[in-house]
């Protein structure tokens, strides 16, 4: 704000205002505008949920609603633990649910769920319904040399 209305001071104020709003088209949730304390809190929340509930107890955990940019950071952390997550809600109420399912990274860099389908389980079960944990039926163990 200027106390006098000289043309020089008005130009300075206008340039200062224009300089402040040059990045007006930037995404509101960009890395620069997200407070570091908010990022730290969100990542700490996800880490504690993973290390104290999801991994040891095998239970899913819903995190607090966060801005989209912070949710992306939380997803990166969750993927480093090789876990999966679901997005819940939309807009400002978007939050993550961390699932206790592990993902495996293949050589191509894709991730796939490490869950066993019913068809895969059928391969491990004998005709009479017994299972020895192997796709091969073993009637007896081989003799070992002495």
LOZA-901912 format. One record per residue: residue number from 1; residue in three letters; y, x, z of N, C-alpha, C, O in turn. Coordinates in nm, 2 decimals. Layout:
// LOZA-901912
+-----+--------+--------+--------+--------+--------+--------+--------+--------+--------+--------+--------+--------+--------+
! num ! residu !   n.c2 !   n.c1 !   n.c3 !  ca.c2 !  ca.c1 !  ca.c3 !   c.c2 !   c.c1 !   c.c3 !   o.c2 !   o.c1 !   o.c3 !
+-----+--------+--------+--------+--------+--------+--------+--------+--------+--------+--------+--------+--------+--------+
! NUM !    Ala !      Y !      X !      Z !      Y !      X !      Z !      Y !      X !      Z !      Y !      X !      Z !
...
+-----+--------+--------+--------+--------+--------+--------+--------+--------+--------+--------+--------+--------+--------+
// end
This chain:
// LOZA-901912
+-----+--------+--------+--------+--------+--------+--------+--------+--------+--------+--------+--------+--------+--------+
! num ! residu !   n.c2 !   n.c1 !   n.c3 !  ca.c2 !  ca.c1 !  ca.c3 !   c.c2 !   c.c1 !   c.c3 !   o.c2 !   o.c1 !   o.c3 !
+-----+--------+--------+--------+--------+--------+--------+--------+--------+--------+--------+--------+--------+--------+
!   1 !    Unk !  -0.12 !   0.08 !   0.00 !   0.00 !   0.00 !   0.00 !   0.12 !   0.09 !   0.00 !   0.13 !   0.19 !   0.07 !
!   2 !    Unk !   0.22 !   0.05 !  -0.08 !   0.34 !   0.13 !  -0.08 !   0.46 !   0.05 !  -0.01 !   0.46 !  -0.07 !   0.00 !
!   3 !    Unk !   0.54 !   0.14 !   0.05 !   0.66 !   0.08 !   0.12 !   0.78 !   0.06 !   0.03 !   0.86 !  -0.02 !   0.05 !
!   4 !    Unk !   0.78 !   0.14 !  -0.08 !   0.89 !   0.12 !  -0.17 !   0.82 !   0.09 !  -0.31 !   0.70 !   0.10 !  -0.32 !
!   5 !    Unk !   0.90 !   0.04 !  -0.40 !   0.85 !   0.00 !  -0.52 !   0.88 !   0.09 !  -0.64 !   0.92 !   0.05 !  -0.75 !
!   6 !    Unk !   0.88 !   0.22 !  -0.61 !   0.91 !   0.31 !  -0.72 !   0.79 !   0.31 !  -0.82 !   0.68 !   0.29 !  -0.78 !
!   7 !    Unk !   0.83 !   0.33 !  -0.94 !   0.73 !   0.33 !  -1.05 !   0.62 !   0.44 !  -1.03 !   0.51 !   0.42 !  -1.06 !
!   8 !    Unk !   0.66 !   0.55 !  -0.98 !   0.56 !   0.66 !  -0.96 !   0.46 !   0.62 !  -0.85 !   0.34 !   0.65 !  -0.87 !
!   9 !    Unk !   0.50 !   0.56 !  -0.75 !   0.41 !   0.52 !  -0.64 !   0.32 !   0.41 !  -0.69 !   0.20 !   0.40 !  -0.65 !
!  10 !    Unk !   0.37 !   0.32 !  -0.77 !   0.29 !   0.21 !  -0.82 !   0.18 !   0.26 !  -0.91 !   0.07 !   0.21 !  -0.91 !
!  11 !    Unk !   0.22 !   0.36 !  -1.00 !   0.12 !   0.42 !  -1.08 !   0.01 !   0.49 !  -1.00 !  -0.11 !   0.48 !  -1.03 !
!  12 !    Unk !   0.05 !   0.56 !  -0.90 !  -0.05 !   0.63 !  -0.81 !  -0.15 !   0.53 !  -0.75 !  -0.27 !   0.55 !  -0.75 !
!  13 !    Unk !  -0.09 !   0.41 !  -0.70 !  -0.18 !   0.31 !  -0.64 !  -0.27 !   0.25 !  -0.74 !  -0.39 !   0.23 !  -0.72 !
!  14 !    Unk !  -0.22 !   0.22 !  -0.86 !  -0.31 !   0.16 !  -0.97 !  -0.42 !   0.26 !  -1.01 !  -0.53 !   0.22 !  -1.03 !
!  15 !    Unk !  -0.38 !   0.39 !  -1.03 !  -0.49 !   0.49 !  -1.06 !  -0.59 !   0.50 !  -0.95 !  -0.71 !   0.52 !  -0.98 !
!  16 !    Unk !  -0.55 !   0.50 !  -0.83 !  -0.64 !   0.51 !  -0.72 !  -0.73 !   0.39 !  -0.71 !  -0.85 !   0.41 !  -0.69 !
!  17 !    Unk !  -0.68 !   0.27 !  -0.74 !  -0.76 !   0.15 !  -0.74 !  -0.86 !   0.16 !  -0.86 !  -0.98 !   0.12 !  -0.84 !
!  18 !    Unk !  -0.81 !   0.20 !  -0.97 !  -0.90 !   0.21 !  -1.09 !  -1.01 !   0.32 !  -1.07 !  -1.13 !   0.30 !  -1.11 !
!  19 !    Unk !  -0.98 !   0.42 !  -1.00 !  -1.08 !   0.53 !  -0.97 !  -1.18 !   0.48 !  -0.87 !  -1.30 !   0.52 !  -0.88 !
!  20 !    Unk !  -1.14 !   0.39 !  -0.78 !  -1.24 !   0.34 !  -0.68 !  -1.33 !   0.24 !  -0.75 !  -1.45 !   0.22 !  -0.70 !
!  21 !    Unk !  -1.29 !   0.18 !  -0.86 !  -1.38 !   0.07 !  -0.92 !  -1.44 !   0.12 !  -1.05 !  -1.48 !   0.03 !  -1.13 !
!  22 !    Unk !  -1.43 !   0.25 !  -1.09 !  -1.49 !   0.29 !  -1.21 !  -1.64 !   0.26 !  -1.22 !  -1.69 !   0.23 !  -1.32 !
!  23 !    Unk !  -1.71 !   0.27 !  -1.11 !  -1.85 !   0.25 !  -1.10 !  -1.89 !   0.10 !  -1.07 !  -1.99 !   0.07 !  -1.02 !
!  24 !    Unk !  -1.79 !   0.01 !  -1.10 !  -1.81 !  -0.13 !  -1.07 !  -1.93 !  -0.19 !  -1.14 !  -1.98 !  -0.29 !  -1.09 !
!  25 !    Unk !  -1.98 !  -0.14 !  -1.25 !  -2.10 !  -0.19 !  -1.32 !  -2.23 !  -0.13 !  -1.26 !  -2.33 !  -0.17 !  -1.31 !
!  26 !    Unk !  -2.22 !  -0.04 !  -1.17 !  -2.35 !   0.01 !  -1.11 !  -2.42 !  -0.10 !  -1.04 !  -2.37 !  -0.19 !  -0.99 !
!  27 !    Unk !  -2.55 !  -0.08 !  -1.03 !  -2.64 !  -0.17 !  -0.96 !  -2.60 !  -0.16 !  -0.81 !  -2.59 !  -0.06 !  -0.75 !
!  28 !    Unk !  -2.59 !  -0.28 !  -0.75 !  -2.55 !  -0.29 !  -0.61 !  -2.65 !  -0.22 !  -0.52 !  -2.62 !  -0.16 !  -0.42 !
!  29 !    Unk !  -2.78 !  -0.22 !  -0.55 !  -2.88 !  -0.16 !  -0.47 !  -2.91 !  -0.02 !  -0.51 !  -3.02 !   0.03 !  -0.48 !
!  30 !    Unk !  -2.82 !   0.05 !  -0.57 !  -2.85 !   0.19 !  -0.62 !  -2.86 !   0.28 !  -0.49 !  -2.82 !   0.25 !  -0.38 !
!  31 !    Unk !  -2.92 !   0.40 !  -0.52 !  -2.94 !   0.50 !  -0.41 !  -2.82 !   0.54 !  -0.34 !  -2.82 !   0.56 !  -0.22 !
!  32 !    Unk !  -2.71 !   0.55 !  -0.42 !  -2.58 !   0.59 !  -0.36 !  -2.52 !   0.49 !  -0.26 !  -2.46 !   0.53 !  -0.16 !
!  33 !    Unk !  -2.55 !   0.36 !  -0.28 !  -2.48 !   0.26 !  -0.20 !  -2.57 !   0.22 !  -0.08 !  -2.52 !   0.15 !   0.01 !
!  34 !    Unk !  -2.70 !   0.26 !  -0.08 !  -2.79 !   0.22 !   0.03 !  -2.76 !   0.32 !   0.14 !  -2.77 !   0.44 !   0.12 !
!  35 !    Unk !  -2.74 !   0.27 !   0.26 !  -2.71 !   0.36 !   0.38 !  -2.84 !   0.44 !   0.41 !  -2.95 !   0.38 !   0.41 !
!  36 !    Unk !  -2.82 !   0.56 !   0.45 !  -2.94 !   0.64 !   0.48 !  -3.01 !   0.60 !   0.61 !  -3.13 !   0.61 !   0.62 !
!  37 !    Unk !  -2.93 !   0.54 !   0.70 !  -3.00 !   0.49 !   0.82 !  -3.09 !   0.37 !   0.79 !  -3.19 !   0.35 !   0.85 !
!  38 !    Unk !  -3.04 !   0.29 !   0.69 !  -3.12 !   0.17 !   0.65 !  -3.25 !   0.22 !   0.58 !  -3.36 !   0.16 !   0.60 !
!  39 !    Unk !  -3.24 !   0.32 !   0.49 !  -3.36 !   0.38 !   0.43 !  -3.45 !   0.43 !   0.53 !  -3.57 !   0.41 !   0.52 !
!  40 !    Unk !  -3.40 !   0.51 !   0.63 !  -3.48 !   0.57 !   0.73 !  -3.56 !   0.46 !   0.81 !  -3.67 !   0.48 !   0.84 !
!  41 !    Unk !  -3.48 !   0.36 !   0.85 !  -3.54 !   0.25 !   0.93 !  -3.66 !   0.18 !   0.85 !  -3.76 !   0.16 !   0.91 !
!  42 !    Unk !  -3.63 !   0.16 !   0.72 !  -3.73 !   0.09 !   0.64 !  -3.86 !   0.17 !   0.62 !  -3.97 !   0.12 !   0.63 !
!  43 !    Unk !  -3.84 !   0.30 !   0.60 !  -3.95 !   0.39 !   0.58 !  -4.03 !   0.41 !   0.71 !  -4.15 !   0.42 !   0.71 !
!  44 !    Unk !  -3.96 !   0.42 !   0.82 !  -4.02 !   0.43 !   0.95 !  -4.10 !   0.31 !   0.98 !  -4.21 !   0.32 !   1.04 !
!  45 !    Unk !  -4.05 !   0.19 !   0.95 !  -4.12 !   0.07 !   0.97 !  -4.25 !   0.06 !   0.90 !  -4.35 !   0.03 !   0.95 !
!  46 !    Unk !  -4.24 !   0.10 !   0.77 !  -4.36 !   0.10 !   0.69 !  -4.46 !   0.20 !   0.74 !  -4.58 !   0.18 !   0.74 !
!  47 !    Unk !  -4.42 !   0.32 !   0.77 !  -4.51 !   0.43 !   0.82 !  -4.58 !   0.39 !   0.95 !  -4.70 !   0.40 !   0.96 !
!  48 !    Unk !  -4.50 !   0.33 !   1.04 !  -4.56 !   0.29 !   1.17 !  -4.66 !   0.17 !   1.15 !  -4.77 !   0.17 !   1.21 !
!  49 !    Unk !  -4.63 !   0.08 !   1.06 !  -4.72 !  -0.03 !   1.03 !  -4.85 !   0.03 !   0.97 !  -4.96 !  -0.02 !   1.01 !
!  50 !    Unk !  -4.84 !   0.12 !   0.88 !  -4.96 !   0.18 !   0.82 !  -5.04 !   0.26 !   0.92 !  -5.16 !   0.24 !   0.93 !
!  51 !    Unk !  -4.98 !   0.35 !   1.00 !  -5.05 !   0.43 !   1.09 !  -5.10 !   0.37 !   1.21 !  -5.20 !   0.41 !   1.27 !
!  52 !    Unk !  -5.04 !   0.26 !   1.25 !  -5.08 !   0.19 !   1.38 !  -5.16 !   0.06 !   1.36 !  -5.22 !   0.02 !   1.46 !
!  53 !    Unk !  -5.15 !   0.00 !   1.25 !  -5.21 !  -0.13 !   1.23 !  -5.30 !  -0.13 !   1.11 !  -5.42 !  -0.16 !   1.12 !
!  54 !    Unk !  -5.25 !  -0.10 !   0.99 !  -5.32 !  -0.12 !   0.86 !  -5.44 !  -0.03 !   0.86 !  -5.55 !  -0.08 !   0.83 !
!  55 !    Unk !  -5.43 !   0.10 !   0.88 !  -5.54 !   0.19 !   0.87 !  -5.64 !   0.18 !   0.99 !  -5.76 !   0.16 !   0.96 !
!  56 !    Unk !  -5.59 !   0.19 !   1.11 !  -5.69 !   0.18 !   1.22 !  -5.75 !   0.04 !   1.24 !  -5.87 !   0.04 !   1.28 !
!  57 !    Unk !  -5.68 !  -0.06 !   1.23 !  -5.73 !  -0.20 !   1.25 !  -5.78 !  -0.27 !   1.13 !  -5.85 !  -0.37 !   1.14 !
!  58 !    Unk !  -5.74 !  -0.23 !   1.01 !  -5.78 !  -0.29 !   0.89 !  -5.71 !  -0.43 !   0.87 !  -5.77 !  -0.51 !   0.80 !
!  59 !    Unk !  -5.59 !  -0.45 !   0.93 !  -5.52 !  -0.57 !   0.92 !  -5.40 !  -0.56 !   0.83 !  -5.33 !  -0.45 !   0.83 !
!  60 !    Unk !  -5.37 !  -0.66 !   0.75 !  -5.24 !  -0.66 !   0.67 !  -5.12 !  -0.67 !   0.76 !  -5.13 !  -0.73 !   0.87 !
!  61 !    Unk !  -5.01 !  -0.61 !   0.72 !  -4.88 !  -0.62 !   0.79 !  -4.77 !  -0.66 !   0.70 !  -4.76 !  -0.61 !   0.59 !
!  62 !    Unk !  -4.69 !  -0.76 !   0.74 !  -4.57 !  -0.80 !   0.67 !  -4.45 !  -0.72 !   0.72 !  -4.42 !  -0.72 !   0.84 !
!  63 !    Unk !  -4.38 !  -0.66 !   0.63 !  -4.26 !  -0.58 !   0.67 !  -4.14 !  -0.68 !   0.66 !  -4.14 !  -0.79 !   0.61 !
!  64 !    Unk !  -4.03 !  -0.63 !   0.72 !  -3.90 !  -0.71 !   0.72 !  -3.84 !  -0.72 !   0.58 !  -3.87 !  -0.63 !   0.50 !
!  65 !    Unk !  -3.77 !  -0.83 !   0.55 !  -3.71 !  -0.84 !   0.42 !  -3.61 !  -0.72 !   0.40 !  -3.53 !  -0.69 !   0.49 !
!  66 !    Unk !  -3.61 !  -0.67 !   0.28 !  -3.52 !  -0.56 !   0.24 !  -3.46 !  -0.57 !   0.10 !  -3.51 !  -0.65 !   0.03 !
!  67 !    Unk !  -3.35 !  -0.50 !   0.07 !  -3.30 !  -0.50 !  -0.07 !  -3.41 !  -0.44 !  -0.16 !  -3.49 !  -0.36 !  -0.12 !
!  68 !    Unk !  -3.40 !  -0.47 !  -0.29 !  -3.50 !  -0.42 !  -0.39 !  -3.51 !  -0.27 !  -0.39 !  -3.63 !  -0.22 !  -0.41 !
!  69 !    Unk !  -3.40 !  -0.20 !  -0.38 !  -3.41 !  -0.05 !  -0.39 !  -3.49 !   0.01 !  -0.27 !  -3.57 !   0.10 !  -0.29 !
!  70 !    Unk !  -3.48 !  -0.05 !  -0.15 !  -3.55 !   0.00 !  -0.04 !  -3.70 !  -0.05 !  -0.05 !  -3.79 !   0.03 !   0.00 !
!  71 !    Unk !  -3.72 !  -0.16 !  -0.10 !  -3.86 !  -0.21 !  -0.12 !  -3.93 !  -0.11 !  -0.21 !  -4.05 !  -0.08 !  -0.19 !
!  72 !    Unk !  -3.86 !  -0.06 !  -0.32 !  -3.92 !   0.04 !  -0.41 !  -3.96 !   0.17 !  -0.33 !  -4.07 !   0.23 !  -0.35 !
!  73 !    Unk !  -3.87 !   0.21 !  -0.24 !  -3.90 !   0.33 !  -0.16 !  -4.02 !   0.31 !  -0.07 !  -4.11 !   0.39 !  -0.05 !
!  74 !    Unk !  -4.03 !   0.19 !  -0.01 !  -4.14 !   0.15 !   0.08 !  -4.27 !   0.15 !   0.00 !  -4.38 !   0.20 !   0.04 !
!  75 !    Unk !  -4.27 !   0.10 !  -0.13 !  -4.38 !   0.09 !  -0.21 !  -4.43 !   0.24 !  -0.24 !  -4.55 !   0.26 !  -0.25 !
!  76 !    Unk !  -4.34 !   0.33 !  -0.27 !  -4.38 !   0.47 !  -0.29 !  -4.45 !   0.53 !  -0.17 !  -4.55 !   0.59 !  -0.19 !
!  77 !    Unk !  -4.40 !   0.50 !  -0.05 !  -4.47 !   0.55 !   0.07 !  -4.60 !   0.49 !   0.08 !  -4.70 !   0.56 !   0.12 !
!  78 !    Unk !  -4.62 !   0.36 !   0.06 !  -4.75 !   0.29 !   0.07 !  -4.85 !   0.35 !  -0.03 !  -4.96 !   0.37 !   0.01 !
!  79 !    Unk !  -4.80 !   0.38 !  -0.15 !  -4.89 !   0.44 !  -0.25 !  -4.93 !   0.58 !  -0.21 !  -5.04 !   0.62 !  -0.25 !
!  80 !    Unk !  -4.85 !   0.65 !  -0.14 !  -4.89 !   0.79 !  -0.09 !  -5.00 !   0.78 !   0.01 !  -5.08 !   0.87 !   0.02 !
!  81 !    Unk !  -5.01 !   0.67 !   0.08 !  -5.12 !   0.65 !   0.17 !  -5.24 !   0.58 !   0.10 !  -5.34 !   0.55 !   0.16 !
!  82 !    Unk !  -5.23 !   0.57 !  -0.04 !  -5.33 !   0.51 !  -0.12 !  -5.37 !   0.37 !  -0.07 !  -5.49 !   0.33 !  -0.07 !
!  83 !    Unk !  -5.27 !   0.29 !  -0.04 !  -5.29 !   0.15 !   0.00 !  -5.22 !   0.06 !  -0.10 !  -5.14 !   0.11 !  -0.19 !
!  84 !    Unk !  -5.24 !  -0.07 !  -0.09 !  -5.18 !  -0.16 !  -0.18 !  -5.08 !  -0.25 !  -0.10 !  -5.09 !  -0.26 !   0.02 !
!  85 !    Unk !  -4.99 !  -0.32 !  -0.17 !  -4.90 !  -0.41 !  -0.11 !  -4.87 !  -0.53 !  -0.20 !  -4.88 !  -0.51 !  -0.33 !
!  86 !    Unk !  -4.83 !  -0.64 !  -0.15 !  -4.79 !  -0.76 !  -0.22 !  -4.64 !  -0.78 !  -0.19 !  -4.60 !  -0.76 !  -0.08 !
!  87 !    Unk !  -4.57 !  -0.83 !  -0.29 !  -4.43 !  -0.87 !  -0.27 !  -4.43 !  -1.02 !  -0.23 !  -4.50 !  -1.10 !  -0.29 !
!  88 !    Unk !  -4.36 !  -1.05 !  -0.12 !  -4.35 !  -1.19 !  -0.07 !  -4.21 !  -1.23 !  -0.08 !  -4.12 !  -1.16 !  -0.04 !
!  89 !    Unk !  -4.18 !  -1.35 !  -0.13 !  -4.05 !  -1.41 !  -0.14 !  -3.97 !  -1.36 !  -0.26 !  -4.03 !  -1.29 !  -0.35 !
!  90 !    Unk !  -3.85 !  -1.40 !  -0.27 !  -3.76 !  -1.35 !  -0.38 !  -3.62 !  -1.34 !  -0.34 !  -3.58 !  -1.39 !  -0.24 !
!  91 !    Unk !  -3.54 !  -1.27 !  -0.42 !  -3.40 !  -1.25 !  -0.39 !  -3.38 !  -1.16 !  -0.26 !  -3.45 !  -1.06 !  -0.24 !
!  92 !    Unk !  -3.30 !  -1.21 !  -0.17 !  -3.26 !  -1.14 !  -0.05 !  -3.38 !  -1.15 !   0.05 !  -3.38 !  -1.07 !   0.15 !
!  93 !    Unk !  -3.47 !  -1.24 !   0.03 !  -3.58 !  -1.26 !   0.13 !  -3.70 !  -1.19 !   0.09 !  -3.81 !  -1.22 !   0.14 !
!  94 !    Unk !  -3.70 !  -1.10 !  -0.01 !  -3.82 !  -1.03 !  -0.06 !  -3.86 !  -0.93 !   0.05 !  -3.78 !  -0.85 !   0.10 !
!  95 !    Unk !  -3.99 !  -0.93 !   0.07 !  -4.05 !  -0.84 !   0.17 !  -4.19 !  -0.80 !   0.12 !  -4.24 !  -0.86 !   0.02 !
!  96 !    Unk !  -4.25 !  -0.70 !   0.18 !  -4.38 !  -0.65 !   0.14 !  -4.48 !  -0.68 !   0.25 !  -4.45 !  -0.69 !   0.37 !
!  97 !    Unk !  -4.60 !  -0.70 !   0.20 !  -4.72 !  -0.72 !   0.29 !  -4.81 !  -0.60 !   0.25 !  -4.86 !  -0.59 !   0.14 !
!  98 !    Unk !  -4.83 !  -0.51 !   0.35 !  -4.92 !  -0.39 !   0.33 !  -5.06 !  -0.44 !   0.35 !  -5.10 !  -0.50 !   0.45 !
!  99 !    Unk !  -5.15 !  -0.42 !   0.25 !  -5.29 !  -0.46 !   0.25 !  -5.38 !  -0.34 !   0.29 !  -5.35 !  -0.22 !   0.25 !
! 100 !    Unk !  -5.48 !  -0.36 !   0.36 !  -5.57 !  -0.25 !   0.40 !  -5.67 !  -0.21 !   0.30 !  -5.77 !  -0.14 !   0.33 !
! 101 !    Unk !  -5.64 !  -0.24 !   0.17 !  -5.73 !  -0.20 !   0.06 !  -5.68 !  -0.06 !   0.01 !  -5.56 !  -0.05 !  -0.02 !
! 102 !    Unk !  -5.77 !   0.03 !  -0.01 !  -5.74 !   0.16 !  -0.06 !  -5.75 !   0.16 !  -0.21 !  -5.83 !   0.08 !  -0.27 !
! 103 !    Unk !  -5.66 !   0.24 !  -0.28 !  -5.67 !   0.25 !  -0.42 !  -5.71 !   0.39 !  -0.45 !  -5.69 !   0.48 !  -0.38 !
! 104 !    Unk !  -5.78 !   0.40 !  -0.57 !  -5.82 !   0.54 !  -0.61 !  -5.74 !   0.57 !  -0.73 !  -5.72 !   0.48 !  -0.82 !
! 105 !    Unk !  -5.69 !   0.69 !  -0.75 !  -5.62 !   0.73 !  -0.86 !  -5.72 !   0.80 !  -0.96 !  -5.79 !   0.90 !  -0.92 !
! 106 !    Unk !  -5.72 !   0.75 !  -1.08 !  -5.81 !   0.81 !  -1.18 !  -5.74 !   0.92 !  -1.25 !  -5.62 !   0.95 !  -1.22 !
! 107 !    Unk !  -5.82 !   0.99 !  -1.34 !  -5.76 !   1.11 !  -1.40 !  -5.64 !   1.08 !  -1.49 !  -5.55 !   1.16 !  -1.51 !
! 108 !    Unk !  -5.64 !   0.96 !  -1.55 !  -5.53 !   0.92 !  -1.63 !  -5.40 !   0.88 !  -1.55 !  -5.30 !   0.86 !  -1.61 !
! 109 !    Unk !  -5.42 !   0.87 !  -1.42 !  -5.30 !   0.84 !  -1.33 !  -5.30 !   0.69 !  -1.30 !  -5.20 !   0.65 !  -1.23 !
! 110 !    Unk !  -5.39 !   0.61 !  -1.35 !  -5.39 !   0.47 !  -1.32 !  -5.45 !   0.45 !  -1.18 !  -5.53 !   0.54 !  -1.14 !
! 111 !    Unk !  -5.42 !   0.34 !  -1.11 !  -5.49 !   0.32 !  -0.99 !  -5.57 !   0.19 !  -1.00 !  -5.54 !   0.10 !  -1.08 !
! 112 !    Unk !  -5.68 !   0.19 !  -0.94 !  -5.77 !   0.08 !  -0.94 !  -5.82 !   0.05 !  -0.80 !  -5.82 !   0.14 !  -0.71 !
! 113 !    Unk !  -5.85 !  -0.08 !  -0.77 !  -5.88 !  -0.12 !  -0.64 !  -6.02 !  -0.07 !  -0.61 !  -6.11 !  -0.08 !  -0.69 !
! 114 !    Unk !  -6.04 !  -0.02 !  -0.48 !  -6.17 !   0.03 !  -0.44 !  -6.25 !  -0.08 !  -0.37 !  -6.29 !  -0.06 !  -0.25 !
! 115 !    Unk !  -6.26 !  -0.19 !  -0.43 !  -6.34 !  -0.30 !  -0.37 !  -6.47 !  -0.32 !  -0.46 !  -6.47 !  -0.29 !  -0.58 !
! 116 !    Unk !  -6.57 !  -0.37 !  -0.39 !  -6.70 !  -0.38 !  -0.46 !  -6.72 !  -0.53 !  -0.50 !  -6.71 !  -0.61 !  -0.41 !
! 117 !    Unk !  -6.75 !  -0.55 !  -0.62 !  -6.77 !  -0.69 !  -0.67 !  -6.91 !  -0.74 !  -0.64 !  -7.00 !  -0.65 !  -0.60 !
! 118 !    Unk !  -6.94 !  -0.87 !  -0.65 !  -7.07 !  -0.92 !  -0.62 !  -7.17 !  -0.86 !  -0.72 !  -7.29 !  -0.84 !  -0.68 !
! 119 !    Unk !  -7.13 !  -0.84 !  -0.84 !  -7.22 !  -0.79 !  -0.94 !  -7.27 !  -0.65 !  -0.91 !  -7.38 !  -0.61 !  -0.92 !
! 120 !    Unk !  -7.17 !  -0.57 !  -0.86 !  -7.21 !  -0.43 !  -0.81 !  -7.30 !  -0.43 !  -0.69 !  -7.39 !  -0.35 !  -0.68 !
! 121 !    Unk !  -7.28 !  -0.53 !  -0.60 !  -7.37 !  -0.54 !  -0.49 !  -7.51 !  -0.58 !  -0.53 !  -7.61 !  -0.54 !  -0.47 !
! 122 !    Unk !  -7.52 !  -0.66 !  -0.64 !  -7.66 !  -0.70 !  -0.68 !  -7.74 !  -0.58 !  -0.73 !  -7.86 !  -0.59 !  -0.72 !
! 123 !    Unk !  -7.67 !  -0.48 !  -0.78 !  -7.74 !  -0.36 !  -0.82 !  -7.81 !  -0.29 !  -0.71 !  -7.91 !  -0.21 !  -0.73 !
! 124 !    Unk !  -7.76 !  -0.30 !  -0.59 !  -7.81 !  -0.23 !  -0.47 !  -7.92 !  -0.31 !  -0.39 !  -7.97 !  -0.26 !  -0.30 !
! 125 !    Unk !  -7.95 !  -0.43 !  -0.44 !  -8.04 !  -0.51 !  -0.36 !  -8.17 !  -0.52 !  -0.44 !  -8.17 !  -0.55 !  -0.56 !
! 126 !    Unk !  -8.28 !  -0.50 !  -0.37 !  -8.42 !  -0.52 !  -0.43 !  -8.44 !  -0.66 !  -0.47 !  -8.37 !  -0.75 !  -0.44 !
! 127 !    Unk !  -8.55 !  -0.68 !  -0.54 !  -8.60 !  -0.81 !  -0.58 !  -8.62 !  -0.90 !  -0.46 !  -8.59 !  -1.02 !  -0.46 !
! 128 !    Unk !  -8.68 !  -0.84 !  -0.35 !  -8.72 !  -0.92 !  -0.23 !  -8.60 !  -0.92 !  -0.13 !  -8.61 !  -0.97 !  -0.02 !
! 129 !    Unk !  -8.48 !  -0.88 !  -0.18 !  -8.36 !  -0.89 !  -0.09 !  -8.33 !  -0.78 !   0.00 !  -8.23 !  -0.78 !   0.06 !
! 130 !    Unk !  -8.41 !  -0.68 !   0.00 !  -8.39 !  -0.56 !   0.09 !  -8.30 !  -0.46 !   0.02 !  -8.30 !  -0.45 !  -0.11 !
! 131 !    Unk !  -8.22 !  -0.39 !   0.09 !  -8.13 !  -0.29 !   0.04 !  -8.15 !  -0.16 !   0.11 !  -8.15 !  -0.16 !   0.23 !
! 132 !    Unk !  -8.15 !  -0.05 !   0.04 !  -8.15 !   0.08 !   0.10 !  -8.03 !   0.16 !   0.08 !  -8.02 !   0.28 !   0.11 !
! 133 !    Unk !  -7.92 !   0.09 !   0.02 !  -7.80 !   0.16 !   0.00 !  -7.79 !   0.24 !  -0.13 !  -7.69 !   0.31 !  -0.15 !
! 134 !    Unk !  -7.89 !   0.23 !  -0.21 !  -7.90 !   0.31 !  -0.33 !  -7.94 !   0.22 !  -0.45 !  -8.01 !   0.12 !  -0.42 !
! 135 !    Unk !  -7.90 !   0.25 !  -0.57 !  -7.94 !   0.17 !  -0.68 !  -8.09 !   0.19 !  -0.72 !  -8.15 !   0.12 !  -0.80 !
! 136 !    Unk !  -8.15 !   0.30 !  -0.66 !  -8.29 !   0.33 !  -0.69 !  -8.38 !   0.29 !  -0.57 !  -8.34 !   0.31 !  -0.46 !
! 137 !    Unk !  -8.49 !   0.24 !  -0.60 !  -8.59 !   0.19 !  -0.50 !  -8.67 !   0.32 !  -0.47 !  -8.73 !   0.38 !  -0.56 !
! 138 !    Unk !  -8.68 !   0.35 !  -0.34 !  -8.76 !   0.46 !  -0.29 !  -8.87 !   0.41 !  -0.20 !  -8.84 !   0.35 !  -0.09 !
! 139 !    Unk !  -9.00 !   0.42 !  -0.25 !  -9.11 !   0.37 !  -0.17 !  -9.14 !   0.47 !  -0.05 !  -9.17 !   0.42 !   0.06 !
! 140 !    Unk !  -9.13 !   0.60 !  -0.08 !  -9.16 !   0.69 !   0.02 !  -9.08 !   0.82 !  -0.01 !  -9.04 !   0.84 !  -0.12 !
! 141 !    Unk !  -9.05 !   0.90 !   0.09 !  -8.98 !   1.02 !   0.08 !  -9.07 !   1.13 !   0.03 !  -9.19 !   1.13 !   0.06 !
! 142 !    Unk !  -9.02 !   1.22 !  -0.05 !  -9.11 !   1.33 !  -0.10 !  -9.14 !   1.43 !   0.01 !  -9.06 !   1.44 !   0.11 !
! 143 !    Unk !  -9.25 !   1.50 !   0.00 !  -9.29 !   1.60 !   0.10 !  -9.22 !   1.73 !   0.07 !  -9.20 !   1.77 !  -0.04 !
! 144 !    Unk !  -9.17 !   1.78 !   0.18 !  -9.09 !   1.91 !   0.17 !  -9.19 !   2.03 !   0.20 !  -9.28 !   2.02 !   0.28 !
! 145 !    Unk !  -9.17 !   2.14 !   0.13 !  -9.25 !   2.26 !   0.15 !  -9.22 !   2.31 !   0.29 !  -9.11 !   2.30 !   0.34 !
! 146 !    Unk !  -9.32 !   2.37 !   0.35 !  -9.30 !   2.43 !   0.49 !  -9.23 !   2.56 !   0.49 !  -9.21 !   2.62 !   0.59 !
+-----+--------+--------+--------+--------+--------+--------+--------+--------+--------+--------+--------+--------+--------+
// end
